[in-house]
Amino acid sequence: MADTGIVIDPRYLQHDTGPGHPERPERIGTLLPVVNAAVGRYTAIPAREASGDELALVHDGAYVEDVAATRYKPGFAFDADTPTCERSYEIARLATGGFLALLDAVMAGQVHNGFAFVRPPGHHAERQRAMGFCLFNNVAVGAEYLRRRHGLERILIVDWDLHHGNGTQHMFESDPGVLYVSSHQYPYYPGTGAIDEVGRGNGEGYTVNLAFPAGFGDAEYIDAFTRIVAPIAQEYAPQFVLISAGFDAHARDPLGGMQVTETGFRALARVLLTIARDHAGGRCAAILEGGYDLTAIRNSSAAVLGELQGDADPLGPPAAPSRAGGLIERVRKAHGRYWKL
Ligand SMILES: [Zn+2]
């Protein structure tokens, strides 16, 4: 059994996005009883606020100041999707810092791996722009923190959220020190994430986009993770595996057109944990991104947590044959010159 750390905090409910917004406090509220019921099986890691210096690892200082100024602007919105309240700046810092606390706990050997259940999410946030419900790019700050503060040189970020993580890609697309792999519905919000976006300059080959058509489910995700993500990641040999774990590719999700189930997410976690075990001493940390159906969030979170703990429930074969063959060939063609695929 692995010792698994969990970050969750009732203060994450205080980021008020207003009536009818899908990225709502109940997303964390629904997880609190799940986590409380599991006390004793997991190690609780207290959240802390990220410092200005930590946010500046990937964000412009002037942008951090813009977010800080929302404290005095009730009902402000960076765009139609991304509202803030007087508490949002503080809670966003607590989301980023909660993830950093988990990374510190893993690096210190206090836990083997873990999951940070935070909001607001982060992967759409750009260096100097909030968008898509996101203020600070939690996973990107985390990757940079592992490099600058813990001296690691190769970080793998796998982003299985329904949406492409434009912010994360842009922050690292010229940088071979972070391998960014995203599976996402395409074409869809935010518009980026085509297969031929493979990175730039020194980072060429270190951005991998699995641009899935709507309708893909467990069979296709598992197929692509097994035949593309696993071999590339094994060759890269990351020293830490980060998961941008949104659950909006779940079949129940109201925003998405994908058909993944909680068993599917569990299988994807298993692929990534194998990579972590083979290269990173098991070091792996997941962070919640999107996911807007409360039942799907609860069940998928429980499934991934079980996997992190090493429950090793048999998964069984996917119910349907994979239809991802053509897509996998296109990704192979785009990346065959960078990786042994
Ligand atoms: Zn999403």
Residues whose N, C-alpha, C, O or C-beta is under 5 A from the ligand:
A	BS01	ZN	D161 L162 H163 G246 D248 G290
